[in-house]
Amino acid sequence: MGLHILGTGSFTPDGTLTNEDLTKFIETNDEWIRTRTGISVRHVATGEPTWYMGAEAAKSAIDAAGIDPAEIALIIDTTITQDYCTPSMSCIIQRETGAVNAACFDLNAACSGFVYAMDMAHRFLKTEPDSKYALVIANEQLSRITNYEDRSSCILFGDGAAAAVVEYKEDTLYSSHLGADGTGAKYLFAKSALPDSPFVDEEKLSYEWHDFSSAPEGNYSHGMKQDGKEVYRFATHAMPKAAKAAADKIGFELGSLDKIVPHQANIRIIETAMKNLKLPMEKVVVNIKQHGNTSSASIPIALDEAVRSGEIKRGDKICLVGFGAGLTYAAIIMEY
């Protein structure tokens, strides 16, 4: 009992940040970045709100699906860079797309978010037989929280959005596995940019960081911080773990996959994860060179590009797999 993708769409802003551009304000070079990450250029928003990027991707997905947006029963938006604490990005996208009958909520599972949201959509549609379609959007503006003084992390991140319209479908390939390890929260985080409360007791501020070993002392900007070695160690094991767990649920052989669409975090992470799965890179959709790491948007952007280019075709058995801050991990095995 599975999920059928009716249409996909994506949006990337016109602004770009090349490896050469980065050399103008940090000590690095193009070869160093490409060999360690696989990235040459990232798209960066130059004024577009996060919701706008998501809405454009959603409209493209709805158009590709050829459906009436009024028949969408659920909208899930996944992001770590929302424009507002409230309203949700999903409510704004409902307004922009005319999906007037949809329930709406946002989901934060960082880079695993799209896979989490797809599985939530599947569960909703499965238990709501009168609901026809769900719309899942991932929209991220990581340039807002990237610390461009940290050369180990600022080379990685870009902005973008993608979406998928899905329906529940009987008797089709589907399995999923979602997981998390909150003990690793300290390895990748960004503090919320909220006004300080007038009721703060200075002696209690240390509670905020818990055991975040990488947290700085004193005042801290709202940029992202990560322990690259720990994230690499987690990612190269978590993605294979998620894919194997999803496959084992239904007795599926991972070697039967036609394509794998992983989170586009770092080419070395992808290559090592595939070695751990004993699967060839020829089966992997990779677009990190042109986009960098766009958090939860990376998997659906790669999926949309692969569908539109013909790299993924109807009937292909695919695996969407990712990991992210939290630390989270997730995989879906399905038929496109």
C-alpha positions as CSV (number, residue, x, y, z in Angstrom):
1,M,0.0,0.0,0.0
2,G,1.9,3.0,-1.2
3,L,2.3,6.5,-2.5
4,H,2.1,7.7,-6.1
5,I,3.9,10.9,-7.1
6,L,1.7,12.7,-9.6
7,G,4.0,15.7,-10.2
8,T,7.1,17.4,-9.0
9,G,8.4,20.9,-9.3
10,S,11.4,23.0,-8.1
11,F,12.6,26.5,-7.9
12,T,16.1,28.0,-7.5
13,P,16.7,31.7,-7.1
14,D,18.7,33.5,-9.8
15,G,21.5,34.6,-7.4
16,T,24.6,32.4,-7.4
17,L,27.6,32.0,-5.3
18,T,30.5,30.3,-7.0
19,N,33.7,28.8,-5.5
20,E,35.6,31.7,-7.0
21,D,33.2,34.1,-5.3
22,L,33.9,32.5,-1.9
23,T,37.6,33.2,-2.3
24,K,36.9,36.9,-2.1
25,F,36.1,36.8,1.5
26,I,37.4,33.5,3.0
27,E,40.7,31.7,2.5
28,T,39.9,28.9,0.1
29,N,40.1,27.9,-3.5
30,D,38.0,26.2,-6.2
31,E,40.0,22.9,-6.3
32,W,39.9,22.5,-2.5
33,I,36.2,22.9,-2.4
34,R,35.4,20.7,-5.4
35,T,37.6,17.8,-4.3
36,R,36.2,17.8,-0.7
37,T,32.5,18.6,-1.4
38,G,31.8,18.1,-5.1
39,I,30.3,21.6,-5.1
40,S,31.0,24.3,-7.8
41,V,28.1,26.8,-7.4
42,R,25.1,27.4,-5.1
43,H,22.0,29.4,-5.7
44,V,21.3,32.1,-3.1
45,A,18.2,34.2,-2.6
46,T,18.6,37.9,-3.2
47,G,15.3,39.0,-1.7
48,E,12.9,36.1,-2.4
49,P,11.2,35.0,0.8
50,T,11.3,31.3,1.7
51,W,7.6,31.0,1.2
52,Y,7.8,32.5,-2.3
53,M,10.4,29.9,-3.4
54,G,8.1,27.1,-1.9
55,A,5.0,28.5,-3.6
56,E,6.8,28.6,-7.0
57,A,7.9,25.0,-6.6
58,A,4.4,24.0,-5.5
59,K,2.7,25.6,-8.5
60,S,5.1,23.8,-10.8
61,A,4.3,20.5,-9.1
62,I,0.6,21.1,-9.3
63,D,0.9,21.9,-13.0
64,A,2.9,18.8,-13.6
65,A,0.3,16.7,-11.7
66,G,-2.5,18.2,-13.8
67,I,-4.9,18.4,-10.8
68,D,-7.3,21.0,-9.4
69,P,-5.6,22.5,-6.3
70,A,-8.9,22.6,-4.5
71,E,-8.7,18.8,-4.3
72,I,-5.5,18.9,-2.3
73,A,-6.4,17.7,1.3
74,L,-3.1,18.3,3.0
75,I,-0.1,20.6,2.7
76,I,3.1,19.9,4.6
77,D,5.9,22.4,4.3
78,T,9.3,21.4,5.6
79,T,11.9,24.0,6.4
80,I,14.4,25.3,9.0
81,T,14.4,28.8,7.6
82,Q,10.8,29.9,7.8
83,D,10.0,33.5,7.3
84,Y,7.7,33.8,10.3
85,C,7.2,32.1,13.6
86,T,3.6,32.1,12.6
87,P,1.8,31.8,10.3
88,S,3.2,28.6,8.9
89,M,4.8,28.5,5.4
90,S,2.2,25.9,4.5
91,C,-0.7,28.3,5.2
92,I,1.0,31.0,3.0
93,I,1.5,28.4,0.2
94,Q,-2.1,27.4,0.5
95,R,-3.1,31.0,-0.2
96,E,-0.7,31.2,-3.1
97,T,-1.8,28.0,-4.8
98,G,-5.5,28.1,-4.2
99,A,-5.5,24.8,-2.3
100,V,-8.4,26.1,-0.3
101,N,-9.5,22.8,1.2
102,A,-6.2,21.7,2.5
103,A,-5.2,21.3,6.1
104,C,-1.7,22.8,6.7
105,F,1.3,22.4,8.9
106,D,5.0,22.8,8.9
107,L,7.6,20.1,9.8
108,N,11.2,20.5,11.0
109,A,13.4,17.5,10.6
110,A,16.2,19.5,9.0
111,C,17.7,17.8,5.9
112,S,15.6,14.7,6.4
113,G,12.5,16.8,6.3
114,F,11.2,16.0,2.8
115,V,11.3,12.2,3.5
116,Y,9.6,12.7,6.8
117,A,6.9,14.8,5.2
118,M,6.3,12.3,2.4
119,D,5.8,9.6,4.9
120,M,3.4,11.8,6.9
121,A,1.5,12.5,3.8
122,H,1.3,8.7,3.1
123,R,-0.1,8.0,6.5
124,F,-2.6,10.8,6.3
125,L,-3.9,9.7,2.9
126,K,-4.0,6.1,3.9
127,T,-6.3,6.8,6.9
128,E,-8.4,9.5,5.2
129,P,-10.0,7.6,2.2
130,D,-12.0,10.7,1.1
131,S,-8.8,12.8,0.7
132,K,-7.4,12.7,-2.8
133,Y,-4.1,14.5,-2.8
134,A,-1.4,15.9,-0.6
135,L,1.2,18.5,-1.4
136,V,4.7,18.3,0.1
137,I,7.0,21.3,-0.1
138,A,10.6,21.7,1.0
139,N,11.9,25.3,0.9
140,E,15.1,26.5,2.4
141,Q,17.1,29.7,2.5
142,L,20.3,28.6,4.3
143,S,22.1,31.8,3.3
144,R,20.2,33.4,6.2
145,I,21.8,31.2,8.8
146,T,25.2,30.3,7.2
147,N,28.2,31.8,8.9
148,Y,30.2,33.2,6.1
149,E,33.3,33.6,8.3
150,D,33.5,29.8,8.9
151,R,35.2,28.4,5.8
152,S,34.6,24.8,6.8
153,S,30.8,25.2,6.6
154,C,30.0,28.3,4.4
155,I,31.2,26.5,1.3
156,L,28.4,23.9,1.6
157,F,25.1,25.6,1.7
158,G,22.6,27.1,-0.9
159,D,19.0,28.1,-1.3
160,G,16.1,26.5,-3.1
161,A,12.8,24.7,-3.0
162,A,11.0,21.7,-4.5
163,A,7.6,20.1,-4.1
164,A,5.6,17.0,-4.9
165,V,1.9,16.2,-5.4
166,V,1.1,12.7,-4.1
167,E,-1.8,10.4,-3.8
168,Y,-2.4,7.1,-2.0
169,K,-2.3,4.1,-4.2
170,E,-3.1,0.5,-3.3
171,D,-0.8,-2.4,-4.3
172,T,2.3,-0.5,-5.1
173,L,5.8,-0.6,-3.7
174,Y,6.2,1.4,-0.5
175,S,8.2,1.2,2.7
176,S,9.8,3.8,5.0
177,H,11.9,4.1,8.0
178,L,12.3,7.3,10.1
179,G,14.7,7.8,13.0
180,A,16.6,10.2,15.1
181,D,19.5,10.4,17.6
182,G,19.0,13.4,19.8
183,T,22.3,12.9,21.6
184,G,23.9,14.3,18.4
185,A,21.9,17.5,18.5
186,K,25.0,19.3,19.6
187,Y,26.9,18.6,16.4
188,L,24.8,20.7,14.0
189,F,22.6,23.6,15.2
190,A,21.5,27.2,14.7
191,K,20.0,29.3,17.4
192,S,16.6,30.9,16.8
193,A,16.8,34.6,16.0
194,L,14.2,35.7,18.5
195,P,14.2,38.9,20.7
196,D,15.5,38.5,24.2
197,S,12.9,38.1,26.9
198,P,12.8,40.9,29.5
199,F,12.5,38.3,32.2
200,V,15.8,36.5,31.6
201,D,17.8,35.4,34.7
202,E,21.4,35.7,33.5
203,E,22.4,32.8,35.8
204,K,20.1,30.4,33.9
205,L,21.4,31.2,30.4
206,S,23.8,28.3,30.6
207,Y,20.8,25.9,30.6
208,E,20.1,26.9,27.0
209,W,23.1,25.1,25.6
210,H,22.8,21.9,27.5
211,D,25.8,19.9,26.4
212,F,26.4,21.5,23.1
213,S,30.1,21.1,23.0
214,S,30.5,23.3,20.0
215,A,28.5,26.2,21.5
216,P,30.6,29.3,21.8
217,E,31.0,31.3,25.0
218,G,29.3,34.6,25.5
219,N,27.2,36.2,22.8
220,Y,26.4,34.1,19.8
221,S,25.2,35.1,16.4
222,H,22.4,33.1,14.8
223,G,24.6,31.4,12.3
224,M,24.8,27.6,11.9
225,K,27.5,25.6,13.6
226,Q,28.6,22.1,12.9
227,D,31.1,19.5,13.9
228,G,32.0,18.3,10.4
229,K,33.7,15.1,11.5
230,E,30.9,14.0,13.8
231,V,28.3,14.8,11.1
232,Y,30.2,12.8,8.5
233,R,30.5,9.8,10.9
234,F,26.8,9.9,11.6
235,A,25.7,10.4,8.0
236,T,27.7,7.7,6.4
237,H,26.1,5.1,8.7
238,A,22.7,6.6,9.2
239,M,21.7,6.7,5.5
240,P,22.6,3.1,4.9
241,K,20.8,2.2,8.2
242,A,17.6,3.9,7.1
243,A,17.6,2.4,3.6
244,K,18.3,-1.1,4.9
245,A,15.6,-0.8,7.6
246,A,13.0,0.3,5.0
247,A,14.0,-2.6,2.7
248,D,13.9,-5.2,5.5
249,K,10.3,-4.3,6.4
250,I,9.1,-5.6,3.1
251,G,11.8,-8.1,2.2
252,F,13.1,-5.8,-0.6
253,E,16.6,-6.3,-2.1
254,L,18.3,-2.9,-2.3
255,G,20.2,-4.1,-5.4
256,S,16.8,-4.0,-7.2
257,L,16.7,-0.2,-7.0
258,D,16.8,1.7,-10.2
259,K,17.8,5.0,-8.6
260,I,18.7,6.4,-5.2
261,V,18.1,10.0,-4.5
262,P,20.2,10.9,-1.4
263,H,20.5,14.1,0.6
264,Q,23.0,16.2,-1.3
265,A,25.3,17.2,1.6
266,N,28.7,16.3,0.4
267,I,29.9,14.1,-2.4
268,R,32.2,12.2,-0.1
269,I,29.3,11.4,2.3
270,I,27.3,10.1,-0.6
271,E,30.1,7.9,-2.0
272,T,30.9,6.4,1.4
273,A,27.2,5.7,2.1
274,M,26.9,3.9,-1.2
275,K,30.0,1.8,-0.4
276,N,28.4,0.9,2.9
277,L,25.3,-0.2,1.0
278,K,27.4,-2.0,-1.6
279,L,25.6,-0.1,-4.4
280,P,27.2,1.6,-7.4
281,M,27.3,5.3,-7.8
282,E,25.8,4.8,-11.3
283,K,22.4,4.3,-9.5
284,V,22.7,7.6,-7.6
285,V,21.2,10.9,-8.6
286,V,23.7,13.6,-7.8
287,N,23.3,17.3,-8.5
288,I,25.3,18.8,-5.6
289,K,27.7,20.4,-8.1
290,Q,25.1,22.9,-9.2
291,H,23.2,23.4,-5.9
292,G,25.3,22.6,-2.9
293,N,23.5,21.5,0.3
294,T,19.9,22.9,0.3
295,S,18.9,21.0,3.5
296,S,15.4,19.5,3.1
297,A,15.1,20.8,-0.4
298,S,18.0,18.9,-1.7
299,I,16.3,15.5,-2.2
300,P,13.2,16.9,-3.9
301,I,15.3,19.3,-6.1
302,A,17.4,16.3,-7.3
303,L,14.2,14.2,-7.7
304,D,12.5,16.9,-9.8
305,E,15.5,17.4,-12.0
306,A,16.0,13.6,-12.5
307,V,12.3,13.2,-13.5
308,R,12.3,16.1,-15.9
309,S,15.6,15.0,-17.5
310,G,14.4,11.4,-17.9
311,E,17.0,10.0,-15.5
312,I,14.1,8.7,-13.4
313,K,11.2,7.1,-15.4
314,R,7.7,5.8,-14.5
315,G,8.0,2.4,-13.0
316,D,11.5,2.9,-11.6
317,K,12.1,1.7,-8.1
318,I,13.6,4.5,-6.2
319,C,14.9,5.2,-2.7
320,L,14.8,8.7,-1.1
321,V,17.2,8.8,1.8
322,G,18.6,11.5,3.9
323,F,20.0,12.7,7.3
324,G,20.0,16.0,9.1
325,A,20.4,18.0,12.2
326,G,18.7,16.6,15.2
327,L,20.3,14.3,14.4
328,T,17.6,12.7,12.1
329,Y,17.6,10.1,9.3
330,A,15.0,8.7,7.0
331,A,14.4,6.6,3.9
332,I,11.5,5.8,1.6
333,I,11.5,3.0,-1.0
334,M,8.8,3.4,-3.6
335,E,7.9,3.1,-7.3
336,Y,7.9,6.3,-9.2
